[in-house]
Amino acid sequence: MVRKLSAFFEDESGATAIEYGLIAAGIAVAIIAMVNTIGTQLNTSFTSISNQLK
């Protein structure tokens, strides 16, 4: 029983999965922030072009 508990506490495979999940979440947040910024800039540009064509 003690060996099984010791092996359970020494197993770090779950920690690796959590680390990969955190990295993926960080990348997703960065992508969302960039798309939001670029989208706002594109909207401003298209509005300006539209107003100039009128």
C-alpha positions as CSV (number, residue, x, y, z in Angstrom):
1,M,0.0,0.0,0.0
2,V,2.8,2.4,0.9
3,R,4.5,1.7,-2.4
4,K,1.4,2.5,-4.4
5,L,0.9,5.8,-2.5
6,S,4.6,6.6,-3.1
7,A,4.3,5.9,-6.8
8,F,1.1,7.9,-7.0
9,F,2.8,11.0,-5.4
10,E,5.9,10.6,-7.6
11,D,4.0,10.4,-10.9
12,E,4.3,13.8,-12.6
13,S,2.6,13.0,-15.9
14,G,-0.5,15.0,-15.0
15,A,1.6,18.1,-14.3
16,T,2.9,18.0,-17.9
17,A,-0.6,17.9,-19.3
18,I,-1.5,20.9,-17.1
19,E,1.5,22.8,-18.3
20,Y,0.6,22.2,-21.9
21,G,-2.9,23.3,-21.1
22,L,-1.6,26.6,-19.6
23,I,0.6,27.2,-22.6
24,A,-2.3,26.6,-25.0
25,A,-4.5,29.0,-23.0
26,G,-1.8,31.7,-23.0
27,I,-1.4,31.4,-26.8
28,A,-5.2,31.5,-27.2
29,V,-5.4,34.7,-25.2
30,A,-2.6,36.3,-27.2
31,I,-4.3,35.4,-30.5
32,I,-7.7,36.8,-29.3
33,A,-6.0,40.0,-28.2
34,M,-4.2,40.4,-31.6
35,V,-7.4,39.6,-33.6
36,N,-9.4,42.1,-31.6
37,T,-6.8,44.8,-32.1
38,I,-6.4,44.1,-35.9
39,G,-10.2,44.0,-36.2
40,T,-10.6,47.4,-34.7
41,Q,-7.9,48.9,-36.9
42,L,-9.5,47.3,-40.0
43,N,-12.9,48.6,-39.1
44,T,-11.5,52.1,-38.8
45,S,-9.8,51.8,-42.1
46,F,-12.9,50.5,-43.9
47,T,-15.0,53.2,-42.4
48,S,-12.6,55.9,-43.5
49,I,-12.5,54.4,-47.1
50,S,-16.3,54.2,-47.1
51,N,-16.6,57.9,-46.1
52,Q,-14.2,59.0,-48.7
53,L,-16.1,57.1,-51.5
54,K,-19.4,58.9,-50.6
